Amino acid sequence: MNSSIVEKTAAYFRGKGVILPTIAELKNPNLISEEIKNKVLTLDKDAMDPANLFRVHWFNQRDHSNFLDVPEHIVLPSEFTGVDAKIIVNLGRYFPLITAHKVLAAYGCLLPRILNGSFDYSKHKAVWPSTGNYCRGGVAISKILGLKSIAILPEGMSQERFNWLEKWVEDKNDIIKTKGTESNVKEIYDACNELEKNKNNDIINQFNEYYNYATHRAITGSSFEKSFLKVKGNTNLQARFYVSASGSSGTLAAGDYLKENLNTKIAVVEAIECPTLLYNGYGEHNIQGIGDKHVPLIHNVMNSDFVVGVSDEATNNLNLLFNTNEGKKYLESRKGFEKDFVNRLPEFGFSSIANIIASIKLAKKMKLSKNDAIITVATDGADLYETELAKTKKQFNKIYDEVTCAEIFAKNFEAITVDHTLELSQIDKERIFNLGYYTWVEQQGTSIEEFESRRSQSFWDKHYKDMISLDPKIKEFNSL
C-alpha cells in the first residue's frame, strides 16, 4: 500500500466532493444515508457528478426517482416464451451514466487501485479495454472522479457507443478503435500491450481483472437473489438455472453466488457463429457485448454446468421485431400480448435477447415446470443498437410487414429448439479450461501457476472474500 498516494487521492476527492460507496451500500441501497440519497435523487442520472456513484447498483427505479428493495425485473409470460418455467430477467439499463451494468464492474475494478494507492491520479491514465459497454463504464467512472482515461473497443461496435464516448472523453484520441468486431478480442489485447509500454497507463482489463469477477459475485449475485425471492414469495418456486452470456465472464460470476445460496446451475451463452466453448470454434457474430474466440481468465470454468449456443440472426431479427411499429403491432394485434408488456421489450439489448433465447432452450431441454425458475439478465437495452436495427431492416429488401414479422417470430422464437446445448461433463470442463492456456499463458504471459490455481473453487472464494472485505478500507478512505 502506498499511503502517501492514498492520502493525496483522498484529499483530491474531498475537494471534488467524492464519497466512495461501500460494497454493502451497492448490495443494499437502503444502507445509504438519507443525506446522500436525497442529494443523489435530485440529480440527473447521467450527470457528471460523483454523487451518481451511489446509483451504480441494480436498485434504481425506472424513473430514477428512488431506490427499490429489489432490482427492476420482468417475469416473461409463458404465452410469450412457450415454456412453463418462470424466466426472470433482471434489467441493467437503469444503471446511471451509460444505461448498462458495466459501470458497476468498472467501479469495482478501479476501487482497489484507489484504496491501495497503486493508481496516482496526477500521472496515471486508466485504460479500459472492452467490446462495448465496459469501456464506457470506465470512462464514466473516471470522468466523475476527475481521472484521465482511455477507451479501447472494436471499430465494428454500434455507432451509439462511439457517439457516447465522444461526448465524455476529453480528447477523441483517447478512443482507440481496434480492428474487427465482437470476436476480435486479441486485437484489443495487442493494443493494451502496446499502451502498457508507457508505465503511466494502467490497463484495467475486464477479461483478466479478478475484481470484475468478485464485484459481480458479491453485488450482482446478491441483487438477483432478491429479485428471485420476490418472485418466489410463499410458493415452492425453485431457482434452477442462472443464464448469462460469457463476455468477460464478470456477469457470469453472479452464478457462483446463486449456486452457493440458491443451488442454481450455471449456463454460459455464446454465439453459434463463434462457438468457442461449444466446439473450440471461431468466427464472427453480432451479439454485441459477449466478446469471444477465447476463454476469459476470470471465467470460473470448473463451476459452469451448461453451454448454450444462440444465433446472431435470431438476436438481430428479434431486435427488429421488438423495436419497430410493425413488430409491436404484430405482437399486440396478432399474438395478443399486452401493450404494456410489448412496450417493455426495448429494455432488452442484443445479449439480453440471447440470454432469453438460451433460457427458453434450457427450459425445453430440461423439461422445466411452472415450479422452476431461470434467472437471467438484460445487461443493456435496445437504445444502444438503433443503427444496428436499421442495418437489419435493410436485409429484408424494403419488404418488412406483418407477414415478415410473423416469419421472424415463428422462426426465431416459437420454433426454438434445444440444439447447440451442452451439459458439461468433467472432460468438457477440462477441455474448456485448457483452451484458455493459449491466450493467457502463451500469448499474454500469465504464469502457469496462476493459470492452474484457477481450477480450485477456493481460488475464486478468496477473490470474493477480498472484495467484500474492502468496506472498512472504503470507510477509512472516505474519512481521511
N, C-alpha and C positions, 0 to 999 in steps of 0.2 A: 504493500500500500504506500502510495506517495502522498503523505499527509499535507505537504505544502501545496500541491496542486489541488487536493480536495478542498482545503481551506480557501484557496484562491477562487475555485469554481463556485463554492458556496457563497462567497461574497459577491461574485459576479451575478449569480442567480438572484440573490437577495435584492440587488439593485434593479433587477428586471421584474421583481415580484413573483419569482418562480417558487412554487412549493411542489415537491415531488410526491405524487400519490403513492401510498403503500400497496403492496400486493393484496393485503386484506381488504383495502378500500375498493380495489378494482374487482375483487371477487364478490363484494357486498357493498354497494354504494350507500347503503343505509348507515355505514360507519363514517361516511364523510361528514364533517362538521356542518352545521346549519349555516354558519357564516360563509364557508366556501361554496356550499351548494347554492345558496341564494345568489352569490356573485356569478357562478357559472351559468345558472339558468336564466340570467338576464343577457347573456352573451349570444351572439350568433354562433351556431355550432361550428361554422367554418372560419371564425375569426382567428387571426394570427395572434392569439393571446394565450399565454402559458396556463391560464386557468382552465382552458379546454383540455388539459391533461386529465382533468377529473371527469371527462366524458369518454375516456379511452377504455370503455368496457362494454359489455353486452346488454346493459340495462337501460339504455336510452329509450324513452318513449318516442313513438313515431313522429310526433310534432316537436320533440326535443324540449318540451315544457317541463319535464320532470324525469325522475328516475323510477324505474319499475322494480318490483320484488323478484320478477322472473324475466328472462330475456324475451324480446319480441320473437314470436314464432308462429308458424302456421301448421296446423294438422291437416294434411291433404285429405280431401273427401275420398272415400273408397270408390265412389262413382267416377272420380277423376283418374285414380291410379289403377283401378281394375283389380285391386287386391284387398283382402280383409284387414291386413295389418295396418296399424296406425303409423304413418310416416310423419315424423315431427321435424320440421325444417326451421332451424334457428337462423335469424336474419342478421347479416353482417352489414347491410347498407346503412344502418343507423349509427355506425361509428362516425365520429366527427372528422372534419378536415378533408378526408378522402373518400367518404361513403363506402368504406371497405374495412375489413377487420385487420388488415396487415399493419395498420397503425399501432395496434397493440403489440404485435411482435417486435416492431421497430423500437418501441419504448422499452420492452423487456430486454432487448439485446444491448441497447445503449446504457441502460441503468447501471449495470455492474462497472462499466468503464468510468462512469462518473463517480461512483462510490469508492472505487479503489484508486482513483487518480491516474489511471493509465491514459485517459483522454484529456489533453490540455487544450481548452477552448482557444487559447491565444495563438496556437500554432497548428493544431491538427484539423484535418478535414475528415468528416465521416463519409465513407464511400459505401453506397447502398446498391449492391448488385441484385437484380431482380428480373422476373419475367413479367412484371407489370405493376402490381399494387404495392409490394413491399418497398420498392424504391420511393414511391410517392409517400408512403407512411414515414419512411426515414427522413425524407426531405421536410415533411411537415413537422415532425418532432424536432428536427434540427433547427428549423426556422423559428419556431415559437420559443426555443431555448436560447436563441442567439448564437447558434453554432454554424460553422461552414460545412457544406455537404456537396456530394457528387452523386448523381443518379446514373445507373447503368441498366439498360434494358434493350432487348432486341428491336431492331428497326421495324419489324413487321407487326408490332403490337398496335392495338387500336389507337386511332388518332386522338381520341378523348384523353388518353393518358398523357400524351405529349402536350396537348393543349393545357392540361392542368399543370404539368411541370414547368412550362414556360412562364406561368403566372407566379410560381413560387420560388424558382431559383434566382439568385442574384445575377448570374451570368449564364447565358444559354450554352456556353462551352462546358458548363457543369452537367449537361445532359449528354451522356455518351451512348450512342446508338451502335449496338453490335450487329454483326451480320446475322441474317436469318430471322426465325420466328420462335415460336414456343419451344421447339425441340432443340434449339441451338444453345444449350447451356454451357458447353465447353468454351464457346466463343466469349461468353460472359466471364468465365474464369480466366481466360487468356488476358482480357482487358484488366481484370483485377491484378493479375501477376505483374503486368506492366506498370500499373499505378503504384503497386506496393514497393517498387524500387525507390520511390520517394517516401522516406520514413515519416513524413508528416501526414501521409494518407493512411487512415485507419480503416481497413477493409472489414466491414461488418456483414459478412456473407451469410445470408439466411440458410443456405444449404449445409453449412458446417458449424453454425453457431448453436451450441447446446442450450443456450438460454432461450433460443427460439422454441426448441422442444419444451423446455421447462416452463416457459411462460404459458403456453397453451395447455400443457398438462395441468398446471396449477389453476389458471384463471378460466380458460375456455371450458375445460372439463367440468369444473365445479359449477360453472354457469349453466351448462347443458343438463347437468343433473337436476338443477332446479326446474328447468322447463319441463323435463320429463316427469318429475314428481307432481308438477301442477296438472299435467295431462292425466296422469295416473289417478290422482285423487284417492278415493277409497275403493278403487277397483282392484282386480287381480292382474292388471296390465304388467307385462314383463318387458324390460329393455333387452331385446335380443341382439341387436347389432348397432354399431356405430359405423357410419359410412362417410368416407372423406376422400377426395382426390389426393393423390400423392403430393404434387407440388414440391415444396421444400421439405415436406413431412412435418412442418410445425403444427398445423391444424390437426393433422393425424394424431399427434401426441395426446390430444384430448381423449382419445380412445383408451390410452393407458390408465387415465384416471377413471373413466367409466367402467373399464374392465375390472379394476380394483374395487370399485364401490357399488357397481350395479351388475357385475358379472356379464357384461356385454362381450360379444366378439367383435373384432375389428376387421373391416373390409376396406381395402385400398382400391381407388378408382383410377384408371388410366385410359388413354385413347387407344382404340384398337388400330388406329393408323400408325401408332408408335408403341407397340406392345412390349415394352422393355421388361416389365416384371412377369408378364404372362409367358412370353416366348423368347426372352432375350432379344427382342426385336428392335427395330429402328424405323424411322420415317418422319413425316411431317403431319401436323394437325393444327386445328384452330380452336381447341378448347382452352382459351387463353387463361393463364394463371396456374397451370399444372405442369410447369417445365419438366422435361423428362429426358429420355435417352441416357439416363444414368440413375443410380440409386443414391439419394442424398445421404451424407454422412450421419445426419441426425434422424434417419429413419430407423426406428427400433424394429427391425425386420423380424426378429425372432418372436416378437409378441403379436405379429399380424396373423390373421386367420384366413382371409379370403382376398383374392384379387378379382376385380370385375372390370371388363373392358366395355367402353361406350364409344360409339362412333361420333365424330365431329359433324357428320351430316345430320345426325339427329339433333345435336345441340344448335347448330346453325339454323335449321328449319323450324325447330320449336321456338327458338328465339324470335323468328319472324312471325310465327303464329300468335305468340303471346303479346306481341308489341305492335301490332297493326290493327287498324279499324276493321279490316276484312276478317282477320283472325278472331278478334274479340266478338264480332257479330256472329261468326260461325259458332263459337263456343257457347254463346248465350242462347241464340235462337235455334240452332240445330242440335246442339248437345244438351242444352237445358241447364247449364251451370249458372249459379247465382252471379249476378252482376258484380256484387261486392267481392266475390272470390276472383272472378276474372280480372277485375281491376287491380288485384294484388299480384298477379303473375309477373309484372315488370320488376318485382322485387328479386327475381331470380336472374343472375347473370349466366354466362356460359358454363362455368364449372358447377354452378348451382344446379342447372338443368341436368348436367352429367351426374351429379350426386343423386338427384331424384330418380333418374332412369336406372342407375345402379341399385338403388334401394328397391325399386319395383322388381328388378331382375332377381335380387336376393330373396325377396318375399315370395316370389313364384318358385324359385329353386328349392327353398327350404319349407315350402307349403305352410307359411305362417298364417296364424288365425287372428281373429279380432282381439284376442288377449295378448298379442305380441306387438311390440313397438320397435321401430327403427329410428334412431336418432341421426340426423344428418344436418348439413349446414349450407346456407346460401351465403358465400363469402362476400359477394357484391351483388349489384343489381344491373338491370339492362341499360341503365343510363350511360354506362361505360362502353357500350357496344353499338351505338346508333349508326356509326359509319359502317360497322360490320353488317348490320341489318340491311343497309342499302345495297351492299355487295351481294348478299344472299338473294335479295329480291330480283336483282338483275339476272340471276341464273334461271329464272322462270320465263325468260324471253317476253317480259311485259304481260304475260298471262298469269295473273295472280287474283283468283276469285274464290268463291265459295267452294267450288269443286277442288281447286288446288288445296285449300285449307283442309278439306275432308281427307284428301290423299295424304297430306303431311301428318295429320293427327292419327290416321289409321296406320300408316307405315311406321312412324317413329314413336308412337305412344301405345295405341291399343294393341299392336302386334309385337310388343316387347317379348323377346324370348330369353332363355337362360344361357345362350351361347356366350363364349368367352368369359365364363365364370369358373374360377378355380378355387377349390378348398385346399389350403396349403398343408401338405404333409411336411414332416420334418425334413425330408430331402428337398422339397420345394423351397422351404425357408433357407436351407443351407445354400441352395443354388442362387437365390436372390441376394443373400448376404454376400456370398463370394463375388458376385458380379460387381459389387461396389469397389473391390480391390483395385480394379484397373483405373478407375477415376481417382481414387483418393490416395492410394499408396504409390502407384506407378506415375500418375500424372501430377498430382498436387502435393506429394511429399509428406503425407500423413505417415507417422511411424506405424510399423506393423503391430507394435504393442498396443497402441491406442486403437487401431482398427480392430484387432482381435478382442479387446476388452469389451467391445460393444455387443458381444454375443450374450453377455450376462445381464439379467434384469437389474442386478444390484448397481451396475454402472449407471443405468438410467434413473434409478431411485436416488442415487447420490446427487445427480444434477437437479432433480425435482426438489430435494431437500435443501440444496443450496439456494434455489430460487425462493422458497417460502421462508428461508432464514434471513432474507435481506431486510425485512421490515425494521428491526432495531437500527440497522445502519442507515436506512432512509430517514427515520425519525431523528437520529443523531445529526445527519447531514442537514436536515431542514432547520435544526436548532442552532447551527453554527453561526 
